[in-house]
């Protein structure tokens, strides 16, 4: 136990996390894998599963994955919602709803309570069969209060009965379970000191994340957010959600899920995430004898960006001219961000870089975590074309939306000035290409955009040049000029080969 009283990491083996990731062969995000090596058990994350995942087969899949994570020292509290057994309760489906809340009578609550306890026991048994300890957290640990009255569409006050809201959670019993290597299993039923109350599982999980200050909330079994073309939207910020609600892309029950996620992130701040995904089907035998586990989606969502929708609270971005940026943020800080971001490409910024660009009056964008930077200046010999010279994020912070946030600020600010934006990346930088290609697909269709692959004066080297807002008739000329701008990096690959 650490001095703070939180579960420590004495028994955690960071190398096991790397081994599991290697065995599964799934894409990972550096920020999450680095954080999970260092965090105490109670701050990793919380899993909320929908009732549809309590059926035997998906529950077994989920238990297998949670056991797999436990072997790496990652123990996630599990909050569960109502299963389809509730539909078999006489009068359940016929109970009136008001503003999405099911009015719960005393008799209905009695039957919900019985099934919730049975489901809690079934989950614990499934985890134990998968080889992991599980603790059924007492319902009294979830301190509830009556929800009370709602106003219906006719303006009438309706008593919701035995519906509750989360007042607080006794996290001592949660932390105690985690400290001895058990998964805490938390039901969606709380206690107000006199009665048991039916509570939506998502607010329960949200309050648990808030109380533990965990990094992630994983909502398994819920639908991710889709765009108008039926594609999963991988990342959403508050600004994105507001726009998509206004456009009608996010509607009905998904509005509540999105606003709940964003309210939680507003409390926790940058560096946290809420991820929504439906459970994936098991492929093949899924056995561990093959050296890998067929993933249900939990592992991808925890250590990577996953296949669902991730909600993030972006860090704020400050804008400076070059002089104040070097003075307030520091040249060393900005240079370090850029050099570390491009270290995997074996590139290092020229020592005179900032002196070389000073004459172009660049604008510098830096996020409040000082983990990302963008540098933009007018493209020489072109009117109303801004050149994004640098976009860089520290490797330890990749995958939490900092690059996207910086790009959003750059594009929004430059478009407000009626400037097009152009940039280039080495054609062998596959990660950058994937990032920028995805960016183009998310832009409004009425904005001209293109990319061109062009050779440079360096033998055998090509750039992919992107533009947003350059009229079609000028795109090729502008792309050629961007590709032939002088380099700003020392290529260490050439230095190594000549030494």
HELIX and SHEET records of a PDB file:
HELIX    1   1 UNK A   14  UNK A   24  1                                  11    
HELIX    2   2 UNK A   30  UNK A   38  1                                   9    
HELIX    3   3 UNK A   41  UNK A   43  5                                   3    
HELIX    4   4 UNK A   51  UNK A   54  5                                   4    
HELIX    5   5 UNK A   56  UNK A   70  1                                  15    
HELIX    6   6 UNK A   84  UNK A   88  5                                   5    
HELIX    7   7 UNK A  106  UNK A  129  1                                  24    
HELIX    8   8 UNK A  139  UNK A  141  5                                   3    
HELIX    9   9 UNK A  171  UNK A  179  1                                   9    
HELIX   10  10 UNK A  201  UNK A  212  1                                  12    
HELIX   11  11 UNK A  238  UNK A  246  1                                   9    
HELIX   12  12 UNK A  253  UNK A  268  1                                  16    
HELIX   13  13 UNK A  288  UNK A  290  5                                   3    
HELIX   14  14 UNK A  298  UNK A  303  1                                   6    
HELIX   15  15 UNK A  322  UNK A  325  1                                   4    
HELIX   16  16 UNK A  326  UNK A  330  3                                   5    
HELIX   17  17 UNK A  331  UNK A  341  1                                  11    
HELIX   18  18 UNK A  343  UNK A  345  5                                   3    
HELIX   19  19 UNK A  353  UNK A  357  1                                   5    
HELIX   20  20 UNK A  358  UNK A  360  5                                   3    
HELIX   21  21 UNK A  395  UNK A  397  5                                   3    
HELIX   22  22 UNK A  402  UNK A  416  1                                  15    
HELIX   23  23 UNK A  430  UNK A  442  1                                  13    
HELIX   24  24 UNK A  472  UNK A  474  5                                   3    
HELIX   25  25 UNK A  475  UNK A  483  1                                   9    
HELIX   26  26 UNK A  492  UNK A  498  1                                   7    
SHEET    1   A 8 UNK A 133  UNK A 136  0                                        
SHEET    2   A 8 UNK A 182  UNK A 186  1                                        
SHEET    3   A 8 UNK A  77  UNK A  80  1                                        
SHEET    4   A 8 UNK A  45  UNK A  49  1                                        
SHEET    5   A 8 UNK A 216  UNK A 220  1                                        
SHEET    6   A 8 UNK A 273  UNK A 277  1                                        
SHEET    7   A 8 UNK A 309  UNK A 312 -1                                        
SHEET    8   A 8 UNK A 235  UNK A 236  1                                        
SHEET    1   B 2 UNK A  97  UNK A  98  0                                        
SHEET    2   B 2 UNK A 101  UNK A 102 -1                                        
SHEET    1   C 2 UNK A 142  UNK A 146  0                                        
SHEET    2   C 2 UNK A 164  UNK A 169 -1                                        
SHEET    1   D 2 UNK A 149  UNK A 151  0                                        
SHEET    2   D 2 UNK A 157  UNK A 159 -1                                        
SHEET    1   E 2 UNK A 189  UNK A 191  0                                        
SHEET    2   E 2 UNK A 196  UNK A 198 -1                                        
SHEET    1   F 7 UNK A 317  UNK A 321  0                                        
SHEET    2   F 7 UNK A 363  UNK A 367 -1                                        
SHEET    3   F 7 UNK A 372  UNK A 378 -1                                        
SHEET    4   F 7 UNK A 385  UNK A 393 -1                                        
SHEET    5   F 7 UNK A 420  UNK A 426  1                                        
SHEET    6   F 7 UNK A 462  UNK A 468 -1                                        
SHEET    7   F 7 UNK A 449  UNK A 455 -1                                        
SHEET    1   G 2 UNK A 347  UNK A 349  0                                        
SHEET    2   G 2 UNK A 489  UNK A 491 -1                                        
END                                                                             
